[in-house]
Amino acid sequence: MLHGINPAISPELLYILARMGHGDELVLVDANYPAASTAQTCTVPDVVTYPGMSSAEVADLITELMPLDNFHTYGALRMEVDEQPNEVNAVHQDVFAVLTPRLPEGATLGSIERQAFYAKAKTCFAVVQCSEMRAFGCFILRKGVIF
């Protein structure tokens, strides 16, 4: 146990967050996402799993410790709903409600088409998979800096 660290943060996730640098990206995916095959091409080739937790709960754990980026065009991206890119569904709303108060000045939340998400996820630092069952409950979180 560590003072000031949520005990729900696994040692694996804590180590990954500590290793990430400014601009590195973490993929937070739902239960249906092909996490294992995606992770094979990431810096960390093993999926960190959070069974029994939603996308919003895991986003909360991550952003308690990891700042979001405000030097890029986005601090976080949501996976767009197929053929409805402007639809912000319930899981998007829940996660963005967690992320919005943690955005540094100038940071934005964006979206990315589903197939583009899959391609981008394969270039990220690591994959974290939760038990989210709602469709399109997948996000990319870009690490910022602490001043």
Residue, then its C-alpha position, 0 to 999 in steps of 0.5 A: m500500500l502507498h499513501g495517496i495512491n488509490p488501492a484499486i490501481s494495480p501494480e501493472l497499471l501504476y508501472i505503466l503510468a510511471r513509464m509513460g512520457h508526455g504524448d504517450e497514449l493509453v488505450l482504454v477499451d471495453a469488454n468486446y474490444p480485441a485487446a490482446s491482439t492490439a496490445q501485441t503491437c504496443t510498447v507494453p505487449d500485455v493487456v492490463t485488465y480491470p474486471g468488473m469495472s466500467s470505462a468511467e471507473v477505470a478512466d477515473l483511476i487513470t486520470e487521478l494520477m495521469p495528467l491529460d495533454n493540452f499541447h496536442t489537438y486532443g487530450a482524449l479521444r472517444m471511439e465514434v459510433d458507426e455512421q453516427p460520428n456526432e452521437v455522444n452515447a451514454v458511455h461517452q457521456d460518463v467517461f467525458a464527465v470524469l475527464t472534463p474536470r481533469l482537463p488542463e487549460g487548452a486541452t480538448l476531448g475529441s473523437i475518432e472513427r472506429q476503424a481509425f481507432y483500431a489502427k491508432a490503438k496499435t501504436c499506443f503505449a499500452v492497452v487497459q481493458c475493463s468490463e464495460m458492456r456498452a457499445f463504443g466504450c473505448f477511449i485513447l488518453r494522451k499523457g500530458v505534463i505536470f508543471 
